[in-house]
């Protein structure tokens, strides 16, 4: 394709990946006053049935051990609570079903010091949660078996869950209303000139010239990075989510993180649950959607029944599998421009935290591109340079 044709099919900013991260970036760019650039989002699965966003639990919490994660979550919670009017199109405000039922992190004797230290940090950053001792846990949650527990931390506000697909579509619909173009193709190649990205090859074979490329490709992010010769430690890791119904009626409960690592939360009249692999357990790269039903029978259900006796008698009610864009380096986001390729921008490796961090990330990437640096939240600690330097940002509260 000649240079004239490239100029006819050029954009200022190309975003590889149209899930919740890519669509949030597109929205914040298009909504920024004074920015008039052309934006294209490249998403090969416009149905979103295979992406990470629609298969997530849609949860949000401030109970992290890293200040930047807490700040991003607080920004996002405020956006979810108050910002939906910003995403209205033709007078129709989207509904994302944000339910502030809280997170309840439980701790045994070994985990209590970490829970306490995290709580002190979270409070200092403005989170609204409270530490509970075993007697307070039993008083507040009569359905909970507190055997072996030394404490718990409960989010009182700004924590809970929402509709992942609803949030994605809200960002996408508003971005399109603001002039963003969505192209139903994948990036298959990147053209570099003098250390800068200058054009993209799409899966159809056509090319698009661009001034910036944002990598928001989720579980496929490493493939996009490889196109510019960069090794990105982000891999697709499969997680199974299980649904069940319970015969006994329980009062409204928060999202519970047991000491075993098993989690659960209400969903309609039933519940959703799951667990991530323990440290040292096999966790291979995977892009299939086969559900690991044995995991529920052998690990998840026994832990639930021990912690919540009412769950000794339950009825399975469906399951699905989805993929984390898992950062094998330190399980935290990789954000901002590449140190040596300044117009290639990372928005990758959220390891299960992407949906809840999407508003903060969308605004942050917009600031990098439009204003030359972070303004609202300083997220430079999550830059790509830490990987080459071997400087891990350790998050103690990975679920």
C-alpha positions as CSV (number, residue, x, y, z in Angstrom):
1,X,0.0,0.0,0.0
2,X,1.4,3.4,-1.0
3,X,2.0,6.3,1.3
4,X,-0.9,8.2,-0.1
5,X,-3.3,5.4,0.8
6,X,-1.8,5.2,4.2
7,X,-2.5,8.9,4.8
8,X,-6.1,8.4,3.7
9,X,-6.5,5.6,6.3
10,X,-4.6,7.2,9.2
11,X,-5.6,7.9,12.8
12,X,-4.0,9.8,15.6
13,X,-4.4,7.0,18.1
14,X,-5.0,3.3,17.5
15,X,-6.0,1.2,20.5
16,X,-5.4,-2.6,20.2
17,X,-8.3,-4.1,22.1
18,X,-11.8,-2.9,22.7
19,X,-12.6,-4.5,26.0
20,X,-13.3,-2.4,29.1
21,X,-9.7,-1.0,29.3
22,X,-9.4,-0.1,25.6
23,X,-12.9,1.4,25.6
24,X,-12.2,3.4,28.7
25,X,-9.1,4.8,27.1
26,X,-11.0,5.6,24.0
27,X,-13.8,7.4,26.0
28,X,-11.4,9.5,28.1
29,X,-9.5,10.5,25.0
30,X,-12.6,11.5,23.0
31,X,-14.1,13.3,26.0
32,X,-11.0,15.4,26.8
33,X,-11.7,19.1,26.1
34,X,-9.6,20.4,23.3
35,X,-8.5,17.0,22.0
36,X,-9.6,16.6,18.4
37,X,-7.6,13.6,17.2
38,X,-9.0,10.6,15.3
39,X,-9.2,7.5,17.4
40,X,-9.7,3.9,16.2
41,X,-10.3,0.9,18.5
42,X,-9.3,-2.5,16.9
43,X,-11.3,-5.3,18.4
44,X,-11.6,-8.7,16.5
45,X,-14.5,-9.9,18.7
46,X,-17.3,-7.3,18.6
47,X,-19.6,-9.8,20.4
48,X,-17.2,-9.8,23.3
49,X,-18.2,-13.3,24.1
50,X,-14.6,-14.5,24.4
51,X,-13.0,-11.5,26.1
52,X,-12.0,-11.2,29.7
53,X,-14.5,-8.4,30.5
54,X,-17.7,-10.2,30.0
55,X,-16.5,-13.3,31.8
56,X,-15.3,-11.4,34.9
57,X,-17.1,-11.1,38.3
58,X,-17.2,-7.3,37.9
59,X,-15.9,-6.7,41.4
60,X,-14.3,-3.6,42.9
61,X,-12.4,-3.1,46.2
62,X,-10.0,-0.8,48.0
63,X,-8.5,-3.7,50.0
64,X,-5.1,-3.7,48.4
65,X,-1.6,-3.4,49.9
66,X,-0.3,-1.0,47.2
67,X,-1.2,2.7,47.5
68,X,-1.6,3.1,43.7
69,X,-4.1,0.2,43.5
70,X,-6.1,1.7,46.4
71,X,-6.1,5.2,44.7
72,X,-7.2,3.7,41.3
73,X,-10.0,1.8,43.0
74,X,-11.2,4.9,44.9
75,X,-11.2,6.9,41.6
76,X,-13.1,4.2,39.9
77,X,-15.6,3.8,42.7
78,X,-16.4,7.5,42.6
79,X,-16.8,7.2,38.8
80,X,-19.2,4.3,39.1
81,X,-21.2,6.0,41.8
82,X,-21.4,9.5,40.3
83,X,-20.1,9.3,36.7
84,X,-22.7,7.4,34.8
85,X,-24.3,10.6,33.7
86,X,-21.0,11.3,31.8
87,X,-21.6,8.2,29.8
88,X,-25.2,9.1,28.8
89,X,-26.0,9.0,25.1
90,X,-29.0,10.9,23.7
91,X,-30.3,11.4,27.3
92,X,-30.1,7.7,28.2
93,X,-28.0,7.0,31.2
94,X,-26.4,3.5,31.3
95,X,-27.2,1.1,34.1
96,X,-24.2,-0.8,35.5
97,X,-25.9,-2.2,38.7
98,X,-23.2,-1.1,41.1
99,X,-23.9,-2.8,44.4
100,X,-21.9,-1.6,47.4
101,X,-22.2,-4.7,49.5
102,X,-18.5,-4.7,50.4
103,X,-15.7,-7.2,50.6
104,X,-15.0,-9.2,53.7
105,X,-11.4,-10.4,53.9
106,X,-10.9,-13.1,56.5
107,X,-7.7,-13.8,58.3
108,X,-6.2,-16.6,60.5
109,X,-3.3,-16.0,62.9
110,X,-0.8,-16.2,60.0
111,X,-2.7,-13.7,57.9
112,X,-3.7,-11.2,60.6
113,X,-0.6,-9.0,60.6
114,X,-0.9,-8.5,56.9
115,X,-4.6,-7.7,57.2
116,X,-3.9,-5.2,59.9
117,X,-1.1,-3.5,58.0
118,X,-3.2,-3.3,54.8
119,X,-6.1,-1.8,56.8
120,X,-3.9,1.0,58.2
121,X,-2.7,1.8,54.7
122,X,-6.2,1.7,53.2
123,X,-7.6,4.0,55.8
124,X,-4.7,6.4,55.3
125,X,-5.6,6.5,51.6
126,X,-9.3,7.2,52.2
127,X,-10.9,3.8,52.1
128,X,-13.9,3.2,54.2
129,X,-13.5,-0.2,55.9
130,X,-13.3,-1.6,59.4
131,X,-11.4,-4.3,61.2
132,X,-13.5,-6.9,63.1
133,X,-12.3,-9.4,65.7
134,X,-13.9,-12.9,65.8
135,X,-16.6,-11.9,68.2
136,X,-17.6,-8.9,66.1
137,X,-17.6,-11.1,63.0
138,X,-19.9,-13.5,64.7
139,X,-22.2,-10.7,65.9
140,X,-22.4,-9.1,62.4
141,X,-22.5,-12.3,60.4
142,X,-24.3,-15.1,62.3
143,X,-24.1,-17.4,59.3
144,X,-20.3,-17.4,59.4
145,X,-18.3,-20.1,61.2
146,X,-15.4,-18.2,62.9
147,X,-13.4,-21.2,63.9
148,X,-9.7,-20.5,63.2
149,X,-10.3,-16.9,62.4
150,X,-8.4,-14.0,64.1
151,X,-10.1,-11.2,62.3
152,X,-11.7,-9.8,59.2
153,X,-11.7,-6.5,57.2
154,X,-15.1,-5.3,55.9
155,X,-15.6,-2.6,53.3
156,X,-18.4,-0.3,54.4
157,X,-18.8,1.6,51.2
158,X,-17.2,1.9,47.7
159,X,-16.7,-1.8,47.5
160,X,-18.8,-4.5,45.8
161,X,-19.6,-5.5,42.3
162,X,-21.3,-4.4,39.1
163,X,-22.4,-5.6,35.6
164,X,-19.1,-6.0,33.6
165,X,-20.8,-6.1,30.2
166,X,-23.0,-3.1,31.1
167,X,-19.9,-1.1,31.9
168,X,-18.1,-2.1,28.8
169,X,-21.0,-1.2,26.6
170,X,-21.4,2.1,28.4
171,X,-17.8,3.1,27.6
172,X,-18.1,1.8,24.1
173,X,-21.4,3.4,23.2
174,X,-20.2,6.8,24.6
175,X,-16.9,6.6,22.8
176,X,-18.6,5.9,19.5
177,X,-21.0,8.8,20.1
178,X,-18.0,11.0,20.6
179,X,-16.6,10.0,17.2
180,X,-14.4,7.0,18.0
181,X,-14.3,4.4,15.3
182,X,-14.4,0.7,16.2
183,X,-12.9,-1.7,13.6
184,X,-13.7,-5.4,13.9
185,X,-10.2,-6.6,13.2
186,X,-7.0,-7.5,15.1
187,X,-3.6,-6.0,14.8
188,X,-1.4,-8.5,13.0
189,X,1.7,-6.4,12.5
190,X,3.4,-3.1,13.5
191,X,5.5,-0.9,11.2
192,X,8.4,0.9,13.0
193,X,10.3,3.9,11.7
194,X,13.2,5.5,13.6
195,X,12.1,3.9,16.9
196,X,8.5,4.9,16.6
197,X,5.3,3.1,15.6
198,X,4.1,4.5,12.3
199,X,1.5,2.0,11.0
200,X,-0.4,-1.1,11.7
201,X,-1.2,-4.1,9.6
202,X,-4.7,-5.5,10.3
203,X,-5.9,-9.1,10.1
204,X,-7.6,-8.3,6.7
205,X,-4.3,-7.3,5.3
206,X,-4.9,-3.5,5.1
207,X,-2.8,-1.0,6.9
208,X,-3.6,2.1,9.0
209,X,-1.1,4.8,9.8
210,X,-1.1,6.0,13.4
211,X,0.8,8.5,15.7
212,X,0.2,6.4,18.9
213,X,-0.5,2.7,19.6
214,X,-2.1,1.8,22.9
215,X,-1.8,-1.9,23.8
216,X,-5.0,-2.8,25.5
217,X,-5.2,-6.3,24.1
218,X,-5.9,-8.1,27.4
219,X,-4.8,-11.7,27.4
220,X,-3.3,-11.2,23.9
221,X,-1.2,-8.2,25.0
222,X,2.1,-10.1,24.7
223,X,1.4,-10.9,21.0
224,X,1.0,-7.1,20.3
225,X,4.2,-6.3,22.2
226,X,6.1,-9.0,20.4
227,X,5.3,-7.1,17.1
228,X,7.7,-4.4,18.2
229,X,10.3,-6.8,19.6
230,X,9.3,-6.3,23.2
231,X,8.9,-9.3,25.6
232,X,5.9,-8.5,27.8
233,X,5.4,-10.8,30.9
234,X,1.6,-11.1,30.4
235,X,0.1,-14.5,29.8
236,X,-3.5,-15.8,29.5
237,X,-4.4,-17.7,32.6
238,X,-7.8,-19.5,32.9
239,X,-10.1,-19.1,35.8
240,X,-13.3,-21.0,36.5
241,X,-16.4,-19.4,38.1
242,X,-19.1,-21.6,39.6
243,X,-22.7,-20.8,40.4
244,X,-24.9,-22.5,43.0
245,X,-28.2,-22.1,44.8
246,X,-28.7,-22.7,48.5
247,X,-31.8,-24.1,50.2
248,X,-31.3,-22.0,53.3
249,X,-32.2,-18.3,53.1
250,X,-29.3,-16.0,54.1
251,X,-29.4,-12.3,54.7
252,X,-27.5,-10.1,52.2
253,X,-23.8,-10.9,52.4
254,X,-20.6,-9.2,51.1
255,X,-18.1,-10.7,48.8
256,X,-16.2,-13.0,51.1
257,X,-12.5,-14.0,50.7
258,X,-11.9,-17.0,52.9
259,X,-8.5,-17.9,54.5
260,X,-8.4,-20.8,52.0
261,X,-8.4,-18.3,49.1
262,X,-11.9,-19.3,48.0
263,X,-14.2,-16.4,47.3
264,X,-18.0,-16.1,46.9
265,X,-20.6,-13.4,46.4
266,X,-24.4,-13.3,45.9
267,X,-25.8,-13.2,42.3
268,X,-29.5,-12.8,42.2
269,X,-31.0,-15.5,44.4
270,X,-27.9,-17.6,44.1
271,X,-24.1,-17.3,44.5
272,X,-20.9,-17.2,42.5
273,X,-17.6,-18.6,43.7
274,X,-14.2,-19.7,42.7
275,X,-10.5,-19.8,43.7
276,X,-7.1,-19.0,42.1
277,X,-4.2,-21.5,42.2
278,X,-2.1,-21.5,45.3
279,X,1.5,-20.3,45.1
280,X,3.6,-23.0,43.5
281,X,0.6,-24.8,42.0
282,X,0.5,-25.3,38.2
283,X,-1.1,-22.4,36.4
284,X,-0.4,-22.9,32.7
285,X,-1.1,-20.5,29.8
286,X,-4.5,-21.3,28.5
287,X,-7.0,-19.9,25.9
288,X,-9.6,-22.7,26.1
289,X,-12.9,-22.3,28.0
290,X,-13.2,-25.7,29.5
291,X,-14.5,-25.5,33.1
292,X,-12.5,-27.3,35.8
293,X,-15.5,-28.9,37.6
294,X,-13.2,-31.0,39.8
295,X,-11.9,-27.8,41.3
296,X,-15.3,-27.0,42.7
297,X,-15.9,-30.5,44.1
298,X,-12.5,-30.9,45.6
299,X,-11.5,-27.5,46.9
300,X,-14.2,-24.8,46.5
301,X,-17.3,-26.4,47.9
302,X,-15.5,-28.0,51.0
303,X,-14.0,-24.6,51.9
304,X,-17.4,-22.9,51.6
305,X,-19.2,-25.6,53.6
306,X,-16.6,-25.2,56.4
307,X,-16.9,-21.5,56.6
308,X,-20.7,-21.2,56.0
309,X,-22.5,-24.2,57.3
310,X,-25.6,-23.4,55.3
311,X,-23.6,-24.2,52.2
312,X,-23.2,-27.9,53.1
313,X,-26.4,-28.4,51.1
314,X,-26.3,-26.6,47.8
315,X,-27.3,-27.1,44.2
316,X,-24.8,-26.3,41.4
317,X,-26.2,-23.8,38.9
318,X,-23.9,-23.4,36.0
319,X,-20.2,-22.4,35.5
320,X,-18.0,-20.7,33.1
321,X,-14.3,-20.0,32.4
322,X,-12.6,-16.8,31.4
323,X,-9.0,-15.6,31.2
324,X,-6.9,-13.2,33.2
325,X,-4.3,-11.1,31.5
326,X,-1.8,-12.3,34.1
327,X,1.4,-10.4,34.8
328,X,3.8,-13.1,35.7
329,X,6.4,-10.5,36.9
330,X,4.4,-9.0,39.9
331,X,0.7,-9.4,39.2
332,X,0.3,-5.6,38.9
333,X,-0.6,-3.4,35.9
334,X,2.0,-2.3,33.3
335,X,1.1,1.2,32.3
336,X,2.5,4.1,30.3
337,X,4.8,4.5,27.3
338,X,7.7,2.2,26.5
339,X,11.0,3.9,27.6
340,X,12.5,3.6,24.1
341,X,9.4,3.6,21.9
342,X,7.6,6.6,23.2
343,X,4.4,6.3,21.1
344,X,3.8,2.7,22.2
345,X,1.7,2.8,25.4
346,X,1.0,-0.2,27.7
347,X,-2.3,-0.8,29.4
348,X,-1.7,-4.4,30.3
349,X,-1.3,-7.1,32.9
350,X,-4.1,-6.3,35.4
351,X,-4.2,-9.9,36.7
352,X,-7.9,-9.8,37.4
353,X,-8.1,-6.1,38.5
354,X,-8.7,-4.6,35.1
355,X,-12.4,-3.9,35.2
356,X,-12.3,-2.2,38.6
357,X,-9.3,-0.1,37.5
358,X,-10.6,0.8,34.0
359,X,-11.8,4.4,34.7
360,X,-8.6,5.3,36.4
361,X,-6.5,3.7,33.7
362,X,-8.5,5.3,30.9
363,X,-8.0,8.7,32.4
364,X,-4.3,8.0,33.1
365,X,-3.5,6.9,29.6
366,X,-5.4,9.9,28.2
367,X,-3.2,12.2,30.3
368,X,0.0,10.5,29.1
369,X,-1.0,11.0,25.5
370,X,-2.7,14.4,25.6
371,X,-0.8,16.1,28.4
372,X,2.5,14.3,28.3
373,X,2.3,12.8,31.8
374,X,0.1,11.8,34.7
375,X,-2.0,14.5,36.3
376,X,-4.9,12.9,38.3
377,X,-3.0,9.9,39.7
378,X,0.7,9.3,39.5
379,X,1.0,5.8,38.2
380,X,4.6,5.9,37.1
381,X,5.4,3.2,39.6
382,X,3.7,0.8,37.2
383,X,5.8,1.7,34.2
384,X,7.4,-0.9,31.9
385,X,10.9,0.1,33.1
386,X,10.5,-1.7,36.4
387,X,10.5,-5.0,34.6
388,X,13.9,-4.5,32.9
389,X,15.2,-3.2,36.3
390,X,13.8,-6.2,38.2
391,X,11.9,-3.9,40.6
392,X,8.7,-5.8,41.5
393,X,5.7,-3.9,42.9
394,X,4.5,-6.6,45.3
395,X,0.7,-6.7,46.0
396,X,-0.1,-8.8,49.1
397,X,-3.8,-8.9,48.4
398,X,-4.1,-10.9,45.2
399,X,-7.4,-12.8,44.9
